[in-house]
Amino acid sequence: MSILDTIIDDTRELVDRRKTETPVHELEQRPFYTDREPLSMIEALKARGMSFICEVKKASPSKGVIREPFMPAQIAQSYANHGANAISVLTEPLHFQGSLQNLAWIRAHVEDVPIMRKDFIIDPYQLVEARAVGADAVLLIATVLDAKQLRHLHQAATDLGLGCLVEVYTLDDLDKVDFDQVSMLGVNNRDLNTFEVDVENSLRIFEQVPRSVGRVSESGLSDPETLVRLRQNGVNGVLIGEHFMRADDPGEALDDVRSRAKEIALQQA
């Protein structure tokens, strides 16, 4: 079995257990579910210039522990204070050492920046969980879903007021995507089976995507020249995690990357 297969099997077991421990009707009574309207991630993504979705992530299967000590609310506040357009929070517990509680803590400390739950969403129950802990959007990974599942989960998320960043890795994944429904598409530069990175993957795939769709390049990004090239080729935003997580202050690292990219863009103008 690949790493991805193992993660999906583990996710199924986790979801079945959590459904028993915390039924949907309990999630629907939580304050974040009942008392707030989700923020728009598509508006944040289509802001002028390159948008930055900054990730809060403690570990990964390929790199192990990335940040220790790990203080999710403090990291997210630093991102927000330095102008992050959105924040992605890893909530998968077994392979990325994430948790829903981390997202809830971040939501309690960051009110005005869209927050995306990044996990392996395979069941509508996880969408209700996301809304209940204060998420504004979710990641839907086309590689682990068939076309019907992707369409169903996207509609269920929309009905809950959540935005959806649909992630693909291969051109074949695009066959599952209904572009009459999907407004945000992410291309993962990291192979979810081998975890190897190829940044050119974004440019190859976005050539086949309608211009009206918001475009996000994900994984393996840190070089400002690469960010400028992506922007020049119509990419609206980038999702960056590990590079920021290894910095002393993730928000200052965001400032540094963004300012260096602006300098390069001006030089090329």
C-alpha positions, -999 to +999 in steps of 0.1 A: +000+000+000+011+036-007+013+062+020-018+078+006-037+045+008-027+041+044-038+076+053-072+071+037-078+038+054-069+054+087-092+083+080-121+060+074-116+044+108-112+078+125-144+092+109-164+062+119-152+065+155-158+103+157-194+099+143-201+077+174-183+099+199-197+133+186-229+130+166-238+156+139-265+171+161-239+179+188-216+196+162-245+216+149-250+232+184-215+245+187-211+283+187-188+285+156-215+265+137-245+286+149-231+321+156-208+330+127-210+331+089-179+317+071-156+342+054-150+340+016-119+323+006-124+329-031-124+367-024-091+363-005-076+343-033-085+367-060-071+398-042-047+419-062-013+404-067-002+370-054-023+356-026-006+336+002-023+307+019-001+301+048-001+267+065+000+257+101+016+222+101+036+204+127+047+173+108+044+153+076+050+117+066+079+126+044+097+150+067+087+140+102+083+167+128+088+201+111+083+225+140+089+220+178+077+236+200+044+239+180+020+267+191-007+269+164-025+300+176+007+320+179+018+309+144-016+318+129-015+352+146+019+359+132+006+350+097-024+373+102-003+402+115+019+400+084-010+400+059-017+364+050-046+361+027-058+328+042-046+302+066-045+265+060-046+242+091-036+205+089-061+186+110-051+150+102-038+135+135-020+103+127+004+112+099+006+150+102+001+154+140-028+178+134-061+182+152-094+199+149-087+215+183-058+233+167-081+249+141-106+258+169-078+275+188-067+294+157-103+305+150-106+319+185-075+340+180-078+350+143-112+364+134-107+382+100-087+358+079-103+328+061-092+295+076-092+263+055-093+228+070-067+208+053-074+171+057-084+140+037-121+147+034-140+116+024-173+120+043-199+148+047-195+144+085-160+160+082-176+191+066-199+195+096-169+191+118-151+218+099-179+243+102-182+235+139-146+244+147-147+276+128-134+267+093-144+288+063-132+264+037-120+228+032-096+211+009-111+184-014-085+161-029-096+148-063-070+120-062-087+102-034-123+108-047-142+097-077-162+123-097-195+116-080-179+118-045-162+150-054-193+166-067-214+155-037-189+167-011-184+200-029-222+206-029-225+195+007-198+220+017-214+248-003-247+241+014-229+246+047-215+279+036-179+265+032-156+273+003-138+244-014-103+243-028-103+213-051-068+198-054-055+178-083-022+163-091-025+148-125-043+157-158-064+127-152-077+143-120-092+171-141-116+146-156-133+145-122-138+182-119-170+199-128-159+235-136-195+247-136-193+239-099-157+245-089-144+280-084-110+273-068-085+247-081-052+238-065-024+218-081-003+198-057+034+198-068+040+169-045+031+134-056+008+121-028+021+085-034+059+092-034+059+127-019+084+139-045+080+175-057+079+190-092+069+227-092+064+226-130+034+204-124+013+235-117+020+252-149+014+220-170-020+214-155-032+250-153-028+253-191-059+230-192-080+249-167-106+276-175-094+312-169-124+319-146-112+295-120-091+307-091-057+289-092-035+279-064+000+262-066+007+240-036+038+224-021+075+227-025+074+265-028+098+290-013+119+305-041+106+341-049+116+338-086+094+307-089+065+326-073+069+355-098+069+330-127+038+314-113+020+348-110+031+358-145+015+326-158-019+333-142-016+316-108-036+336-082-022+321-050+003+298-034+000+275-005+032+274+015+038+254+047+072+238+054+093+269+044+073+291+069+071+264+096+109+261+097+114+299+102+118+314+136+088+336+129+065+323+102+049+357+096+083+374+091+092+347+067+060+355+047+070+391+046+105+382+034+093+359+005+066+384-005+089+414-006+117+396-025+091+384-050+079+420-055+115+432-060+121+405-087+088+414-104+097+451-105+131+443-120+115+423-147+089+449-155 
